[in-house]
């Protein structure tokens, strides 16, 4: 496998004629790309398009990746991962259900992030349209017939808009949750919430603190062996057949690339780990990735919310971090604790206009009625491919 950036020769001539200031290179690893240069472009799309996260995804089996890199002179101005999926080890990321929902089928490739909860195209603001066009043109060389085109999973609205203007089909995938704490301590953050929620959150955190656990935080590499069985326990509880060994290997890959950004919140009983949450600190935000518990050792003290929400909020206030990204699922519990929800999309970019899916516009009003205006801001959820939210 060649891990050096190489000239993408097939596209070079075309790019000289259309965008003479740009050139495209490819590499099979981000190891040779400056993390700072990549992450500067990745910031609008979030942690799951970051250098460290994508490097950890490279280590997974079942898919190979090529990164398309756009340069203006020596300056990196764009990037796009292109995946060849050999087998999907996690049904959560399966393409078939998304294609069926969009009313299509067949062979599609994957662009953007292959794992995590956001996907996009990196591009510098001063040359956005030219960079996107060149990267997409280059990407089509990887996903050639009989493939119909490429999917972006969990695409941000920023990227969905960009691709919609280029003829892509857009379908709703799921909501994405974040707490915007403003760097406040837990007590001060609670003061920003509605009174009925404020009282219950303070009561839950007090119960957690009074339970007598020894609380702390560590790097992932420092506690991975202890944490792996607990992380597997939670997966097993919710119907996934994950073993402690599998959990260890999965997070060892993340530790290899992200250890310096990892923050693992721990609760111990007489020195033994009984609750853990794995998070990553990136560009002023904290991203929650996984949690685990020794369920028989818990004391009924709101351990889940204590280790995954409340204790991390206090940590964030000491670090000047302003957002706790909680990801998808369990929306009611997240909204009760002040989360705001934004949509994520499945985007199908067909090579041939005849293959463009035509999903029906989706009505997302139930998200507004279920969670309210504080959590679901209509301006973030209403787009040309959706029905307008009914807010009264």
MARROMI-736642 format. One line per 5 residues: number of its first residue (from 1); for each residue y negated, x, z of N, C-alpha, C. Coordinates in steps of 0.001 Angstrom, whole numbers, plus 500000, padded with zeros to 6 digits. Layout:
BEGIN
NUM	Y/X/Z/Y/X/Z/Y/X/Z; ... $
END
This chain:
BEGIN
1	501192/500848/500000/500000/500000/500000/498763/500880/500000; 497868/500649/499098/496650/501438/498993/495594/500884/499927; 495164/501667/500925/494197/501159/501886/492795/501675/501617; 492570/502290/500461/491231/502743/500102/490551/501701/499222; 489221/501477/499423/488510/500601/498494/488611/501143/497076 $
6	488967/500294/496139/489117/500734/494758/488286/499839/493862; 487901/500345/492726/487096/499581/491790/487928/498467/491190; 487382/497255/491222/488066/496115/490627/487706/496099/489148; 488447/496861/488357/488027/497212/487015/487920/496017/486082; 488771/495003/486274/488765/493887/485319/487444/493131/485354 $
11	486807/493077/486531/485588/492303/486657/484332/493130/486417; 484456/494439/486361/483269/495291/486338/482392/495005/485125; 482979/494888/483951/482189/494664/482748/481451/493342/482815; 482147/492293/483244/481517/490982/483330/480372/491002/484321; 480530/491722/485411/479480/491721/486416/478280/492525/485963 $
16	478484/493551/485191/477344/494291/484670/476501/493407/483760; 477153/492486/483046/476391/491648/482130/475680/490507/482856; 476282/489995/483963/475685/488846/484619/474834/489233/485820; 475249/490245/486577/474527/490685/487764/474537/492199/487785; 473641/492822/487019/473710/494278/486853/473537/495054/488138 $
21	472982/494432/489193/472801/495163/490443/474001/495141/491351; 475065/494408/490991/476226/494247/491860/477459/494925/491288; 478320/495355/492167/479646/495792/491759/480643/495252/492771; 481874/495054/492335/482942/494536/493188/483995/495609/493380; 484370/495831/494618/485495/496696/494946/486523/495876/495719 $
26	487758/496376/495778/488782/495719/496579/489413/496712/497528; 489935/496172/498614/490711/496962/499555/491739/496044/500198; 492825/496610/500654/493853/495821/501325/493735/495885/502838; 492708/496551/503347/492460/496587/504783/490977/496760/505026; 490492/496171/506115/489100/496366/506510/488910/497636/507320 $
31	489973/498378/507517/489890/499598/508308/488900/500594/507715; 488707/500551/506400/487814/501489/505728/486407/500917/505513; 486163/499713/506031/484860/499074/505890/484138/499125/507222; 482850/499420/507206/482070/499506/508432/482077/498179/509186; 482538/498154/510449/482497/496905/511226/481090/496341/511344 $
36	480111/497201/511529/478739/496720/511673/478249/496056/510390; 478530/496680/509241/478096/496105/507969/478769/494759/507717; 480072/494697/507976/480818/493453/507750/480338/492361/508706; 480209/492684/509994/479874/491665/510986/478446/491149/510846; 477558/491959/510321/476202/491476/510053/476245/490310/509073 $
41	477096/490421/508055/477243/489343/507081/478071/488189/507633; 478995/488490/508552/479915/487469/509070/479281/486573/510120; 478181/487007/510741/477636/486276/511881/477395/484794/511610; 476831/484378/510466/476629/482937/510250/477924/482131/510198; 479043/482781/509853/480322/482080/509747/481120/482115/511049 $
46	480804/483037/511951/481452/483055/513243/482530/484118/513392; 483048/484188/514607/483999/485231/515008/485231/485302/514123; 485708/484146/513640/486962/484140/512882/486811/484667/511458; 485605/485081/511115/485403/485863/509895/484964/487286/510234; 485087/487677/511492/484621/488993/511922/485600/490095/511518 $
51	485104/491310/511545/485900/492483/511183/487133/492605/512074; 486939/492544/513381/488058/492727/514301/489104/491647/514178; 488665/490383/514069/489630/489292/513958/490443/489412/512673; 489787/489640/511547/490512/489747/510291/491446/490948/510271; 491058/492027/510927/491961/493175/511044/493221/492785/511807 $
56	493089/491981/512847/494274/491557/513602/495162/490653/512760; 494558/489820/511907/495337/488943/511028/496120/489763/510011; 495567/490906/509588/496276/491787/508658/497654/492180/509190; 497770/492289/510519/499007/492772/511127/500099/491711/511167; 499739/490451/510939/500738/489387/510958/501639/489469/509730 $
61	502853/489018/509894/503773/488954/508760/503603/487624/508045; 504077/487558/506816/504078/486311/506071/502985/486180/505044; 502005/487089/505036/500916/487012/504062/500359/488398/503813; 499889/488615/502611/499186/489849/502275/497755/489485/501899; 496850/490448/502036/495444/490161/501820/494800/491234/500951 $
66	493870/490820/500138/492963/491724/499437/491542/491272/499764; 490695/492215/500112/489297/491899/500390/488460/492253/499172; 487683/491300/498714/486721/491550/497652/485395/491915/498306; 484860/493058/497944/483638/493585/498550/482559/493681/497489; 481424/493071/497741/480297/493120/496804/479268/494114/497331 $
71	478846/495029/496460/477862/496047/496827/476653/495957/495907; 475494/496153/496484/474263/496401/495730/473872/497833/496048; 474128/498734/495134/474013/500157/495443/475074/500516/496463; 474644/501110/497569/475590/501457/498632/475642/500400/499728; 474909/499326/499591/474807/498313/500646/475824/497193/500419 $
76	476616/496908/501446/477551/495791/501397/476751/494491/501469; 476901/493647/500458/476146/492392/500419/477058/491168/500369; 478358/491367/500354/479257/490223/500332/480689/490629/500582; 481491/489657/501032/482908/489908/501259/483698/488615/501235; 484914/488692/500717/485780/487521/500632/487242/487950/500735 $
81	487947/487521/501792/489390/487757/501862/490143/486803/500934; 491147/487328/500250/491997/486538/499355/493444/486768/499784; 494144/485688/500127/495487/485802/500707/496567/485344/499731; 497661/486077/499754/498903/485661/499102/499870/485255/500216; 500122/483956/500350/500971/483441/501419/502423/483491/500963 $
86	503184/484365/501581/504606/484472/501248/505440/483456/502025; 505119/483276/503291/505724/482227/504110/504733/481902/505219; 504708/480643/505617/503797/480215/506674/504579/480087/507975; 504276/480958/508914/505010/480968/510182/504501/479918/511164; 503327/479368/510910/502715/478407/511825/502388/477143/511034 $
91	503060/476039/511349/502875/474811/510574/501445/474290/510680; 500722/474703/511705/499341/474264/511878/498480/474652/510680; 498844/475753/510008/498070/476236/508874/498704/475885/507530; 499675/475009/507529/500374/474667/506284/499421/474034/505277; 499623/474375/504012/498767/473854/502959/499186/472450/502509 $
96	500485/472167/502519/500989/470925/501923/500339/469672/502505; 500212/469521/503836/499589/468285/504345/498144/468132/503912; 497422/469235/503796/496028/469164/503371/495932/468770/501895; 496814/469327/501080/496819/468959/499668/497194/467493/499488; 498173/467035/500246/498581/465632/500153/497429/464710/500538 $
101	496694/465072/501595/495570/464246/502015/494483/464193/500942; 494350/465274/500189/493338/465303/499138/493826/464678/497836; 495103/464259/497811/495638/463599/496636/496068/464545/495541; 496480/465755/495920/496935/466708/494917/498154/467452/495450; 498673/468328/494634/499846/469121/495015/499840/470373/494165 $
106	500959/471069/494162/501069/472256/493327/500796/473534/494100; 500579/474595/493345/500464/475941/493899/498989/476320/494028; 498542/476544/495255/497174/476931/495540/497177/478185/496402; 496232/479058/496170/496066/480225/497013/495135/479923/498181; 494845/480942/498974/493971/480785/500142/492889/481854/500101 $
111	491644/481432/500288/490524/482348/500453/489859/482105/501797; 489052/483072/502234/488440/482965/503545/489434/483404/504598; 489248/482977/505822/490136/483400/506895/491462/482657/506827; 492542/483377/507079/493879/482792/507073/494267/482273/508460; 493545/482651/509488/493830/482239/510857/492520/481959/511577 $
116	492561/481055/512539/491384/480764/513339/490674/479518/512841; 489491/479284/513383/488834/478001/513194/487519/478095/512428; 487417/479004/511502/486313/478977/510544/486696/479846/509363; 486118/479521/508233/486445/480222/507004/485210/480209/506128; 484975/481294/505419/483781/481303/504602/483705/482472/503651 $
121	482547/482590/503028/482230/483671/502103/481058/484439/502689; 481224/485720/502898/480139/486534/503422/479180/486886/502304; 477886/486690/502561/476902/487037/501545/475549/487286/502203; 474832/488254/501650/473507/488587/502139/472511/487531/501674; 471560/487140/502528/470621/486075/502157/469774/486397/500929 $
126	469489/487678/500700/468584/488009/499600/469250/487995/498230; 470579/487812/498191/471264/487758/496888/472437/486780/496955; 472250/485692/497683/473352/484803/498027/474064/484236/496805; 473339/483599/495897/473988/482926/494769/474733/483903/493870; 474112/485038/493559/474754/486011/492680/476013/486573/493328 $
131	475949/486859/494629/477110/487414/495333/478254/486409/495345; 477961/485163/495695/479010/484145/495742/479666/483984/494377; 478871/483899/493333/479431/483719/491992/480345/484876/491603; 479915/486086/491887/480729/487249/491511/482014/487330/492322; 481928/487024/493618/483134/487066/494444/484129/485999/494007 $
136	483656/484807/493708/484563/483741/493268/485177/484059/491914; 484397/484613/491002/484949/485016/489709/486039/486068/489897; 485775/487032/490772/486783/488060/491030/488012/487469/491700; 487796/486513/492608/488917/485896/493305/489861/485154/492391; 489351/484605/491301/490217/483884/490363/491237/484806/489704 $
141	490931/486084/489657/491885/487033/489077/493134/487163/489939; 493009/486893/491229/494163/486982/492124/495004/485712/492091; 494367/484567/491927/495072/483295/491932/495053/482715/490516; 495847/483316/489643/495870/482917/488231/496985/481897/488011; 496980/481181/486865/498012/480182/486569/499404/480781/486763 $
146	500359/479982/487266/500312/478522/487396/499551/477997/488616; 498939/478884/489391/498162/478381/490511/496950/477607/490018; 496651/476528/490744/495556/475657/490336/494199/476142/490833; 494211/476947/491867/492952/477392/492437/493152/477866/493853; 492110/477755/494670/492140/478301/496029/491641/477282/497039 $
151	492233/477344/498224/491809/476527/499350/491075/477386/500371; 490057/476809/500981/489421/477362/502168/489782/476439/503322; 490482/476971/504328/490881/476191/505488/489807/476305/506574; 489516/475197/507242/488517/475185/508325/487184/475766/507846; 486764/475383/506663/485511/475904/506128/484334/475352/506919 $
156	483379/476212/507196/482149/475770/507833/481335/474922/506851; 480422/474146/507386/479569/473331/506512/478733/474212/505605; 478331/475361/506097/477541/476291/505279/478298/476677/504016; 479567/477022/504171/480371/477406/503016/480760/476190/502185; 481066/475060/502840/481426/473853/502092/480298/473421/501166 $
161	479064/473482/501636/477927/473127/500780/477861/474054/499560; 478022/475354/499830/477947/476341/498749/479010/476074/497683; 480210/475754/498099/481297/475530/497154/481197/474156/496492; 480665/473183/497203/480462/471865/496607/479536/471960/495407; 478516/472804/495498/477591/472988/494380/478267/473641/493185 $
166	479438/474238/493419/480183/474896/492342/481400/474087/491921; 481397/472795/492247/482427/471889/491751/483646/471735/492624; 483630/472266/493843/484796/472153/494713/484910/470757/495303; 486155/470369/495615/486412/469123/496332/486398/469409/497829; 485832/468494/498597/485680/468686/500045/486351/467534/500769 $
171	487136/467857/501790/487744/466823/502623/487606/467233/504084; 487459/466247/504950/487312/466530/506374/488620/467057/506943; 488524/468076/507796/489704/468616/508467/489710/468246/509939; 488706/468678/510694/488714/468439/512132/487341/468772/512714; 487175/468503/513990/485960/468871/514693/486107/470209/515384 $
176	484968/470839/515642/484915/472148/516282/483938/472044/517450; 484338/472486/518644/483563/472246/519860/482984/473524/520436; 481749/473433/520938/481102/474542/521648/480266/473997/522788; 480212/474765/523890/479261/474520/524964/478086/475464/524769; 476893/474920/524715/475692/475731/524584/475065/475850/525973 $
181	475370/476936/526654/474982/477093/528049/473602/477703/528226; 473077/478333/527198/471785/478985/527315/471773/480159/528279; 472959/480682/528621/473030/481792/529561/472887/481381/531013; 472941/480074/531310/472775/479581/532676/474046/479783/533487; 473892/479890/534786/475044/479872/535679/475693/478503/535626 $
186	476901/478385/536187/477588/477102/536162/476749/476024/536842; 476199/476317/538010/475412/475319/538738/474205/474870/537923; 473481/475827/537346/472303/475470/536551/472697/474755/535264; 473809/475164/534673/474283/474469/533475/474599/473014/533789; 475248/472764/534919/475559/471386/535302/474296/470540/535408 $
191	473197/471173/535788/471942/470444/535896/471433/469910/534579; 471975/470401/533461/471560/469915/532142/472398/468733/531670; 473441/468367/532420/474363/467319/531997/473991/465975/532607; 474564/464912/532065/474383/463588/532637/474940/463563/534055; 474353/462775/534914/474658/462838/536343/476129/462570/536645 $
196	476738/461597/535940/478131/461267/536242/479059/462428/535933; 478744/463218/534908/479548/464383/534576/479220/465546/535515; 477946/465675/535843/477515/466772/536701/478264/466754/538031; 478391/465595/538636/479037/465478/539944/480513/465843/539851; 481215/465340/538830/482658/465599/538734/482933/467060/538414 $
201	482116/467686/537567/482328/469102/537239/482131/469981/538467; 481078/469715/539235/480842/470513/540436/481994/470338/541430; 482508/469120/541541/483630/468879/542450/484871/469637/541995; 485138/469631/540694/486320/470320/540174/486220/471832/540393; 485052/472403/540109/484914/473854/540273/485009/474240/541747 $
206	484427/473428/542621/484523/473713/544055/485986/473696/544509; 486751/472725/544019/488176/472662/544372/488906/473900/543856; 488585/474338/542656/489212/475528/542094/488878/476770/542922; 487629/476925/543292/487213/478099/544070/487808/478087/545476; 487992/476895/546033/488528/476784/547384/490044/476920/547449 $
211	490704/476974/546293/492170/477026/546276/492725/478365/546732; 491861/479369/546821/492298/480646/547366/492833/481642/546363; 492644/481375/545066/493077/482341/544063/492163/483564/544081; 492743/484706/543733/491940/485899/543496/491541/485888/542024; 490237/485743/541769/489733/485601/540418/489208/486924/539896 $
216	489390/487152/538610/488902/488383/537999/488909/488275/536490; 488564/489362/535847/488663/489435/534391/489040/490854/534002; 489807/490962/532912/490343/492236/532445/490299/492282/530925; 490549/493481/530380/490815/493608/528960/492226/493086/528678; 492437/492657/527451/493740/492112/527084/494847/493130/527276 $
221	494598/494373/526893/495641/495395/527010/496048/495648/528454; 495169/495356/529390/495425/495656/530798/496342/494643/531463; 496488/493459/530875/497283/492423/531536/498224/491697/530581; 498393/492211/529372/499155/491494/528358/500596/491248/528782; 501230/492246/529371/502636/492077/529754/502800/490952/530774 $
226	501855/490856/531724/501892/489777/532704/501538/488437/532077; 500584/488459/531167/500050/487211/530629/500975/486551/529624; 501781/487327/528897/502581/486775/527802/503478/485610/528224; 504226/485702/529332/505056/484549/529712/504237/483299/530012; 503039/483463/530590/502187/482314/530899/501646/481680/529622 $
231	501258/482523/528660/500780/482012/527380/501882/481244/526658; 503107/481737/526748/504243/481035/526130/504525/479718/526849; 504325/479678/528172/504564/478441/528929/503723/477283/528405; 502454/477537/528151/501586/476465/527674/502040/475986/526305; 502416/476922/525417/502900/476528/524095/504158/475664/524210 $
236	505047/476054/525104/506290/475293/525298/505994/473898/525826; 505036/473801/526735/504673/472498/527306/504245/471521/526237; 503597/472013/525191/503099/471134/524145/503976/471149/522897; 505265/471497/523087/506247/471285/522033/506448/472420/521060; 505855/473596/521319/506032/474731/520423/507107/475659/520992 $
241	507941/476189/520130/509049/477038/520580/508616/478506/520574; 507653/478829/521414/507152/480202/521516/507771/480883/522724; 508380/482036/522513/508949/482800/523619/507919/483783/524166; 508209/484310/525351/507323/485312/525937/507235/486544/525045; 508348/486902/524428/508345/488065/523534/507458/487817/522323 $
246	507546/486616/521754/506701/486286/520606/505231/486284/520996; 504918/485724/522161/503532/485710/522623/503028/487133/522840; 503879/487990/523380/503479/489381/523600/503116/490054/522278; 503973/489912/521286/503718/490575/520003/502473/490005/519324; 502274/488696/519403/501113/488075/518781/499822/488633/519378 $
251	499758/488705/520705/498525/489159/521337/498424/490680/521372; 499537/491365/521229/499460/492826/521079/498744/493183/519785; 498972/492379/518723/498265/492614/517462/496765/492400/517636; 496400/491388/518416/494984/491170/518673/494407/492282/519544; 495168/492724/520534/494674/493798/521393/494459/495085/520607 $
256	495291/495313/519600/495166/496536/518808/493833/496606/518074; 493259/495453/517752/492027/495410/516951/490820/494891/517720; 491061/494210/518844/489976/493480/519494/489863/493762/520991; 490540/494775/521469/490597/494962/522922/489208/495124/523533; 488338/495862/522873/487003/496091/523424/486183/494809/523496 $
261	486532/493820/522717/485821/492542/522734/486530/491496/523589; 487707/491815/524094/488489/490832/524837/487990/490691/526269; 488041/489449/526752/487790/489136/528161/488885/488165/528580; 489759/488615/529474/490852/487765/529935/490546/487361/531372; 490314/486075/531574/490012/485561/532912/491329/485294/533627 $
266	491433/485759/534866/492698/485728/535595/492534/485058/536950; 493568/484326/537339/493683/483791/538700/495020/484244/539250; 494991/484885/540407/496198/485434/541004/496458/484820/542374; 497731/484742/542710/498161/484305/544029/498984/485424/544643; 498467/486021/545703/499103/487182/546336/499414/488259/545293 $
271	498474/488465/544419/498579/489515/543411/499315/489136/542149; 499986/487979/542145/500772/487567/540984/499938/486656/540092; 499938/486936/538804/499152/486165/537850/499743/484763/537708; 498887/483732/537889/499358/482352/537774/498560/481549/536748; 497387/482042/536351/496586/481351/535334/495767/482380/534577 $
276	495615/482155/533270/494947/483140/532433/494300/482437/531241; 493148/482920/530827/492558/482478/529563/492082/483706/528804; 492425/483751/527526/492094/484875/526657/490896/484486/525801; 489827/485295/525882/488622/485020/525116/488102/486309/524489; 487192/486139/523523/486594/487281/522848/485077/487127/522835 $
281	484402/488208/523181/482947/488230/523211/482445/488824/521897; 481574/488061/521229/481121/488507/519908/479749/487923/519601; 478788/488790/519353/477445/488401/518926/476831/487331/519823; 476867/487566/521121/476206/486685/522071/476958/485425/522419; 478210/485316/521950/479013/484129/522214/480370/484549/522786 $
286	481009/483596/523458/482344/483810/523991/483272/482822/523306; 484335/483337/522692/485269/482514/521924/486585/482382/522685; 486921/481164/523074/488178/480904/523769/489318/480860/522767; 490363/481618/523038/491484/481690/522098/492769/481082/522642; 493106/481324/523911/494396/480850/524427/494351/480810/525942 $
291	495249/480014/526511/495385/479929/527964/496855/479882/528315; 497168/480199/529571/498546/480152/530019/498631/479997/531525; 499761/479444/531984/499898/479131/533407/501342/479305/533876; 501470/479669/535130/502737/479554/535844/502674/478203/536543; 503168/477166/535907/502926/475805/536366/503479/475548/537763 $
296	504599/476161/538118/505183/475925/539437/504351/476528/540558; 503501/477491/540227/502697/478158/541259/501308/477566/541419; 500950/476589/540589/499604/476020/540657/499456/475097/541855; 498202/474901/542273/497911/474168/543504/497153/472871/543263; 497199/472370/542051/496520/471121/541749/495025/471198/541946 $
301	494427/472323/541516/493018/472597/541794/492214/472743/540497; 492512/471909/539521/491787/471935/538243/491814/473332/537623; 493000/473940/537677/493115/475321/537200/492769/475460/535723; 493127/474473/534922/492832/474601/533494/491326/474706/533274; 490575/473774/533815/489130/473790/533596/488460/474940/534345 $
306	489024/475303/535481/488453/476421/536219/488541/477732/535459; 489695/477999/534865/489906/479292/534221/489419/479298/532777; 489310/478114/532154/488929/478043/530738/487475/477645/530511; 486825/477052/531509/485445/476591/531355/484525/477168/532434; 484799/476816/533706/483805/477014/534751/483620/478480/535129 $
311	484709/479175/535381/484627/480603/535693/484031/481383/534521; 484439/481113/533258/483799/481800/532130/482295/481524/532009; 481843/480306/532344/480410/480026/532268/479641/480922/533231; 480154/481091/534437/479481/481994/535381/479488/483430/534865; 480596/483854/534264/480648/485189/533668/479606/485322/532557 $
316	479482/484320/531716/478527/484366/530619/477104/484575/531116; 476773/483958/532245/475412/484087/532765/475096/485520/533170; 476106/486291/533544/475881/487693/533907/475785/488593/532689; 476217/488091/531534/476243/488886/530312/475199/488442/529293; 474455/487410/529607/473468/486912/528658/474083/486202/527474 $
321	475295/485672/527623/475961/484943/526545/475550/483478/526594; 475323/482871/525449/474710/481547/525423/475607/480434/524890; 476766/480769/524347/477638/479740/523766/479090/480046/524085; 479805/479018/524549/481243/479103/524766/481917/478276/523682; 482540/478963/522742/483203/478285/521628/484595/477880/522072 $
326	484880/476570/522012/486135/476025/522527/487110/475623/521440; 486650/475550/520181/487569/475275/519094/487920/473808/518968; 489103/473547/518468/489488/472199/518043/490368/471532/519091; 490427/470190/519026/491304/469414/519883/490713/469088/521241; 491348/468123/521942/490955/467713/523302/489456/467430/523378 $
331	488955/466671/522424/487503/466522/522289/486876/465773/523459; 487522/464753/523959/486923/463981/525052/486703/464849/526282; 487678/465668/526614/487537/466552/527774/486416/467556/527554; 486288/468037/526338/485236/469015/526037/483857/468368/526065; 483754/467168/525489/482464/466476/525474/482031/466118/526892 $
336	482964/465719/527740/482626/465427/529136/481968/466625/529801; 482316/467819/529356/481762/469045/529943/480592/469605/529130; 480063/468767/528254/478825/469109/527572/478970/469663/526175; 480169/469617/525604/480374/470220/524291/479682/469423/523198; 479219/470140/522187/478742/469544/520950/479790/469808/519874 $
341	479929/468846/518987/480970/468917/517966/480342/469089/516594; 480944/469946/515800/480555/470110/514405/481805/469980/513542; 481656/469589/512287/482834/469374/511437/483299/470656/510752; 484581/470714/510500/485183/471736/509659/485876/471030/508496; 485954/471711/507352/486365/471063/506115/487498/471829/505432 $
346	488307/471095/504678/489211/471705/503716/488519/471669/502353; 488440/472823/501703/487744/472929/500428/488738/473392/499369; 488824/472641/498272/489713/472992/497158/488856/473379/495967; 488922/474653/495592/488159/475169/494457/489130/475401/493304; 489135/474474/492353/490071/474547/491229/489532/475461/490140 $
351	490431/476169/489478/490032/477000/488338/489714/476155/487109; 490443/475053/486927/490261/474160/485791/489681/472846/486310; 488567/472369/485756/487997/471102/486215/488992/469954/486221; 490002/470015/485364/490995/468941/485312/491844/468893/486578; 491882/470001/487336/492706/470065/488540/491923/469798/489819 $
356	490644/469499/489711/489843/469239/490913/490336/467960/491583; 490723/468014/492853/491107/466774/493557/489897/465849/493709; 490186/464574/493932/489117/463599/494122/489390/462777/495388; 489293/463414/496569/489504/462663/497806/488404/461624/497997; 488763/460507/498602/487761/459470/498870/486781/459970/499921 $
361	485505/459606/499801/484547/459962/500857/485041/459446/502205; 484938/460269/503228/485471/459894/504542/484368/459301/505400; 484747/458344/506218/483818/457729/507167/484080/458358/508540; 483134/459128/509002/483277/459853/510264/482572/459149/511421; 482213/457891/511217/481462/457165/512239/482199/457111/513569 $
366	483522/457061/513524/484279/456971/514782/484012/458175/515680; 483723/459323/515086/483392/460483/515914/482107/460231/516690; 481154/459588/516051/479881/459280/516714/480082/458218/517791; 480807/457161/517458/480991/456086/518429/481869/456515/519594; 482830/457392/519351/483721/457853/520425/483040/458844/521361 $
371	482138/459680/520810/481619/460796/521608/480116/460767/521841; 479364/459968/521083/477957/459794/521357/477048/460784/520665; 475758/460438/520705/474761/461215/519968/474577/462610/520532; 474811/462807/521838/474653/464148/522415/475653/465124/521816; 476863/464643/521542/477920/465526/521046/477978/465569/519525 $
376	477725/464434/518875/477846/464339/517422/476461/464028/516864; 475781/465051/516422/474442/464876/515874/474567/464496/514394; 474068/463324/514009/474289/462821/512652/473914/463811/511561; 472864/464578/511761/472450/465517/510725/473475/466576/510407; 474376/466851/511360/475406/467862/511139/476677/467278/510527 $
381	476787/465958/510516/478028/465309/510096/477886/464505/508816; 476712/464355/508271/476497/463546/507081/476222/464460/505891; 477105/464415/504899/476992/465267/503721/477266/464438/502466; 476996/464975/501290/477201/464173/500066/478623/463672/499888; 479599/464320/500477/480994/463914/500274/481510/463029/501408 $
386	480639/462571/502307/481051/461668/503385/480197/460414/503359; 480723/459375/503993/479925/458167/504176/478892/458421/505278; 477672/457896/505142/476689/458077/506215/477194/457527/507545; 476905/458250/508624/477300/457775/509948/476530/456501/510301; 477240/455554/510866/476597/454346/511383/476279/454599/512852 $
391	475011/454668/513170/474601/455073/514522/474070/453913/515354; 474200/452714/514856/473792/451562/515690/474617/450336/515298 $
END
